[in-house]
Amino acid sequence: MMNMYEITDRVERMLLRRQKLPPAGTKRKIPEPPACPPLSSIWTTSPGEIEERAEMFHAYMSTVRENIRKLKEAFAQDDDVEQAD
């Protein structure tokens, strides 16, 4: 099984291969660098950034759990109303 570094390396190589080449017989221009940073830069973050992202993720997940709980309660109430009819 490939780790994240191998996957990002493979994706970056695939993206480089997909760049369009000019028609045959024309002078090749050096391709412009991509507009976004390479995927490998995601994994070279500081510990502070990692901690901040972890906190954001945990806050997001707690919101998701709360919304799921509310939906379950709403569905349970809806089922109770339908059974009462």
C-alpha positions in Angstrom: 0.0 0.0 0.0 1.3 3.4 -0.9 1.8 6.1 1.7 0.7 9.7 1.2 4.1 10.9 -0.1 4.1 8.3 -2.8 0.6 9.1 -3.8 1.2 12.9 -4.0 4.4 12.2 -6.0 2.6 10.0 -8.4 -0.2 12.6 -8.8 2.3 15.4 -9.5 4.1 13.3 -12.1 0.8 12.4 -13.7 -0.2 16.1 -13.9 3.1 17.0 -15.5 2.6 14.3 -18.1 -0.8 15.7 -18.9 0.4 19.2 -19.8 -0.3 19.8 -23.5 2.7 19.9 -25.8 2.9 22.4 -28.8 2.3 21.0 -32.3 5.2 19.3 -34.0 7.6 21.6 -35.8 7.1 24.5 -33.5 9.6 25.7 -30.9 8.8 24.4 -27.5 8.2 26.9 -24.8 8.9 26.2 -21.2 5.6 25.4 -19.5 4.4 27.8 -16.9 4.4 26.6 -13.4 1.0 25.6 -12.1 -1.0 28.3 -10.4 -1.4 26.3 -7.1 1.4 25.1 -5.0 2.5 21.4 -5.4 0.6 18.9 -3.3 3.8 18.0 -1.5 3.7 21.4 0.2 0.6 20.3 2.1 2.7 17.8 4.0 5.5 20.3 4.9 3.6 22.4 7.4 4.7 23.6 10.8 3.4 21.9 14.0 1.4 25.0 14.8 -0.4 24.8 11.4 -1.1 21.1 12.0 -2.5 21.8 15.4 -4.7 24.6 14.0 -6.0 22.4 11.3 -6.7 19.6 13.8 -8.7 22.1 16.0 -10.7 23.2 12.9 -11.3 19.6 12.0 -12.6 18.7 15.5 -14.8 21.8 15.5 -16.2 20.8 12.1 -16.8 17.2 13.3 -18.6 18.3 16.4 -20.9 20.5 14.2 -21.5 17.5 12.0 -22.3 15.2 15.0 -24.7 17.9 16.3 -26.5 18.1 13.0 -26.8 14.4 12.7 -28.3 14.2 16.2 -30.8 16.9 15.3 -31.7 15.1 12.1 -32.2 11.8 14.0 -34.5 13.6 16.5 -36.5 15.2 13.7 -36.9 11.8 12.0 -37.9 10.2 15.2 -40.5 12.9 15.9 -41.8 12.5 12.3 -42.1 8.8 12.7 -44.0 9.3 16.0 -46.4 11.7 14.2 -47.0 9.3 11.4 -47.7 6.4 13.8 -50.2 8.6 15.7 -52.2 9.2 12.5 
